[in-house]
Every structure is written in C-alpha cells, then in structure tokens.
Amino acid sequence: MSIDIGGRLRQLRLAHNLSQRELAKRTGVTNSTISLIESNSSNPSVGALKRILDGIPIGLAEFFAFEPERRRKAFYAAEELTEIGKGAISFRQVGDNLFGRSLQILRERYQPGADTGKVPLVHEGEEGGIVLSGRLEVTVEEERRILGPGDAYYFESRRPHRFRCVGPVPCDVISACTPPTF
C-alpha cells in the first residue's frame, strides 16, 4: 500500500491555515519544492519531510498516523457493486466499506427456492425493499405475503422476518436497511 505523502501534506498544511509560501518561509524549503511534493511529483527525503513538518508543526509519527479525509464516492457502475453473499442468494452492496455510514443498499437476487432460512432474522433497525422481478415470499412475524414486481415491504427489523423466492424464475429486489447489517 502506498501512502499519498503529497495529499497528506497538503491536507495538514491547509488544516493549519498555511499557504505553500508561508510554509516555505517557516522551513527554509523552497515554495516550488513544497508544490512538487504536494503534487507527488517529488518524493522528499526523511530529513526534508521532517524539516517541512516542523514548520506546521507536526511530528513524523503524527504525519504517518494521520488519515486524510477521503471524498466519499457517490456513483457506482453495476460491476462496482460489492458481492457480500454467495450461493442461492446474491447480495450486491452499493459501496465497499460502510464504516461510518447509516444506510445499506443492496441489489438482491434469489434463485428459485432460495430462502434466508427457517430461523427468522432479527436485528436492530428498519428495512424495506421493492421487488423488480420474480416473486418473493416475505414473512414478518405471523404475517406472510407473496410480492411480485413493483410490490414493496418496509418494517422494523427487530420483528422476526424471512424471505423466500417462490416460482420458477429468480427474484430481483432492491433493498435498504439502517443501520447496515452485513
């Protein structure tokens, strides 16, 4: 794994309200050198990096422990959905890492006869979904419905529930739950 030294330096410099020129003046390193490092066009020696960081001021250990804020991805092509289920039920999740997120969105595909299991699912939160194709039997507590294309469900996830594909064709569903449960 490579570390984006330039991006990290730039974020720290900006977080301390320093221009490249001001940081250069404080450290005795040229403005153009700082610019080259921040654009990842030049790799600084450890000594040069330490001298630059002293101008912020921040130590080398803090610099490498710092996790730059990453811009969260907003759009996903179909092939970028993350497969988190295997076998007769496919769960393709929007986004690869839901750490810090409060919503999980899935494209689910149930093969004919696929079932989430005899033991009902129970967890905190809420969930809902819309059947795109096929037929899905949804059981919530003692209530059972067979949903077809365009039909939907929405319930509190602490209510015991299960899903089963009925009929001869796969069932496709777009679902969401909060908080993420996988």
Protein Blocks (a to p, Z undefined) as FASTA:
>chain_A
ZZdfklmmmmmmmmnopafklmmmmnopafklmmmmmnopaccdfklmmmmmmmmpccfk
lmmmpccdddddfbdcfklpccfbecjbdcddehjblghiabdcddddddehiafbjbdc
ddedddddddfbdjddddehjbccdddehiacdddfkbccddddedjbdcdddddddddf
ZZ
